């Protein structure tokens, strides 16, 4: 509610501050134009570095995804290894104890 009550005052004082700052902004335009070539040079350098580093970034992403998949796989398989070992032992004992098949 206070925001709505003070809205006209803020509009008036904002417009007055903008009018007072307008000459300073007009003086700053030539300096901004002087900095434009440097901003363009910055963009060019960023594009060049981006193009050079993009393949390395893609390799790092692929290796990271492969590492994550390997970690998940180990996280699932390693706890099941004792059960697989017990199953292998039971299978080996049954295989050795059974009679050979007649051919």
Sine and cosine of phi, psi and omega as CSV:
sin_phi,cos_phi,sin_psi,cos_psi,sin_omega,cos_omega
0.00,0.00,-0.64,0.77,0.02,-1.00
-0.89,0.45,-0.58,0.82,0.00,-1.00
-0.87,0.49,-0.69,0.73,0.01,-1.00
-0.93,0.36,-0.58,0.81,0.00,-1.00
-0.93,0.37,-0.57,0.82,-0.05,-1.00
-1.00,-0.04,0.01,1.00,-0.06,-1.00
-0.86,0.52,-0.72,0.69,0.00,-1.00
-0.88,0.47,-0.62,0.79,0.00,-1.00
-0.92,0.39,-0.65,0.76,0.00,-1.00
-0.93,0.38,-0.56,0.83,0.05,-1.00
-0.91,0.41,-0.74,0.68,-0.03,-1.00
-0.89,0.45,-0.75,0.66,-0.02,-1.00
-0.93,0.38,-0.53,0.85,0.08,-1.00
-0.91,0.41,-0.67,0.74,0.04,-1.00
-0.91,0.40,-0.63,0.78,0.03,-1.00
-0.91,0.42,-0.66,0.75,0.02,-1.00
-0.91,0.40,-0.59,0.80,0.03,-1.00
-0.92,0.40,-0.66,0.76,0.03,-1.00
-0.92,0.40,-0.58,0.81,0.04,-1.00
-0.95,0.32,-0.52,0.85,-0.03,-1.00
-1.00,0.07,-0.19,0.98,-0.05,-1.00
-0.87,0.49,-0.70,0.71,0.04,-1.00
-0.88,0.47,-0.60,0.80,0.03,-1.00
-0.92,0.39,-0.59,0.81,0.03,-1.00
-0.93,0.37,-0.62,0.78,0.03,-1.00
-0.92,0.39,-0.54,0.84,0.07,-1.00
-0.95,0.33,-0.45,0.89,-0.04,-1.00
-0.99,0.15,-0.26,0.96,-0.05,-1.00
-0.88,0.48,-0.71,0.71,0.02,-1.00
-0.88,0.48,-0.60,0.80,0.03,-1.00
-0.92,0.39,-0.57,0.82,0.06,-1.00
-0.92,0.40,-0.62,0.78,0.04,-1.00
-0.93,0.38,-0.53,0.85,0.06,-1.00
-0.93,0.37,-0.50,0.87,-0.01,-1.00
-0.99,0.10,-0.16,0.99,-0.05,-1.00
-0.87,0.49,-0.70,0.71,0.03,-1.00
-0.88,0.48,-0.58,0.81,0.01,-1.00
-0.93,0.36,-0.59,0.81,0.07,-1.00
-0.91,0.41,-0.65,0.76,0.05,-1.00
-0.91,0.42,-0.64,0.77,0.04,-1.00
-0.90,0.44,-0.60,0.80,0.05,-1.00
-0.89,0.45,-0.68,0.73,0.02,-1.00
-0.90,0.44,-0.67,0.75,0.01,-1.00
-0.88,0.47,-0.71,0.71,0.01,-1.00
-0.90,0.44,-0.64,0.77,0.02,-1.00
-0.90,0.43,-0.63,0.77,0.02,-1.00
-0.92,0.40,-0.68,0.73,0.00,-1.00
-0.89,0.46,-0.75,0.66,0.01,-1.00
-0.90,0.44,-0.60,0.80,0.04,-1.00
-0.90,0.44,-0.68,0.74,0.00,-1.00
-0.93,0.38,-0.60,0.80,-0.01,-1.00
-0.95,0.32,-0.66,0.75,-0.10,-0.99
-1.00,0.04,-0.20,0.98,-0.05,-1.00
-0.87,0.50,-0.69,0.72,0.03,-1.00
-0.88,0.47,-0.64,0.77,0.03,-1.00
-0.92,0.40,-0.61,0.80,0.04,-1.00
-0.91,0.42,-0.66,0.75,0.02,-1.00
-0.90,0.43,-0.64,0.77,0.05,-1.00
-0.89,0.46,-0.67,0.74,0.01,-1.00
-0.90,0.44,-0.62,0.79,0.01,-1.00
-0.92,0.40,-0.70,0.72,0.00,-1.00
-0.89,0.45,-0.69,0.73,0.03,-1.00
-0.90,0.43,-0.61,0.79,0.04,-1.00
-0.91,0.42,-0.67,0.74,0.03,-1.00
-0.91,0.40,-0.66,0.75,0.03,-1.00
-0.89,0.45,-0.66,0.76,0.05,-1.00
-0.90,0.44,-0.63,0.78,0.03,-1.00
-0.91,0.41,-0.67,0.74,0.02,-1.00
-0.91,0.42,-0.66,0.75,0.02,-1.00
-0.90,0.44,-0.66,0.75,0.04,-1.00
-0.90,0.44,-0.67,0.75,0.04,-1.00
-0.90,0.43,-0.67,0.74,0.02,-1.00
-0.87,0.49,-0.73,0.69,0.04,-1.00
-0.90,0.43,-0.60,0.80,0.02,-1.00
-0.89,0.45,-0.47,0.88,0.02,-1.00
-1.00,0.01,-0.65,0.76,-0.13,-0.99
-0.98,0.21,-0.66,0.75,-0.10,-1.00
-0.87,0.50,-0.69,0.73,0.05,-1.00
-0.91,0.41,-0.38,0.93,-0.01,-1.00
-1.00,0.03,-0.13,0.99,-0.04,-1.00
-0.89,0.47,-0.65,0.76,0.05,-1.00
-0.87,0.49,-0.63,0.78,0.04,-1.00
-0.92,0.40,-0.62,0.78,0.03,-1.00
-0.92,0.39,-0.59,0.81,0.03,-1.00
-0.91,0.40,-0.67,0.74,0.04,-1.00
-0.89,0.45,-0.69,0.73,0.02,-1.00
-0.89,0.45,-0.62,0.79,0.04,-1.00
-0.91,0.42,-0.66,0.75,0.02,-1.00
-0.91,0.42,-0.70,0.72,0.03,-1.00
-0.88,0.47,-0.68,0.73,0.01,-1.00
-0.89,0.46,-0.67,0.74,-0.01,-1.00
-0.92,0.40,-0.65,0.76,0.01,-1.00
-0.91,0.41,-0.69,0.72,0.02,-1.00
-0.90,0.45,-0.64,0.76,-0.02,-1.00
-0.92,0.40,-0.68,0.73,-0.01,-1.00
-0.95,0.31,-0.53,0.85,-0.06,-1.00
-0.99,0.12,-0.32,0.95,-0.03,-1.00
-0.99,0.16,0.38,-0.93,0.01,-1.00
-0.97,0.24,0.48,-0.87,0.05,-1.00
-0.94,0.35,0.53,-0.85,-0.01,-1.00
-0.96,0.28,0.61,-0.79,0.04,-1.00
-0.99,0.11,0.72,-0.70,0.02,-1.00
-0.91,-0.42,0.00,0.00,0.00,0.00
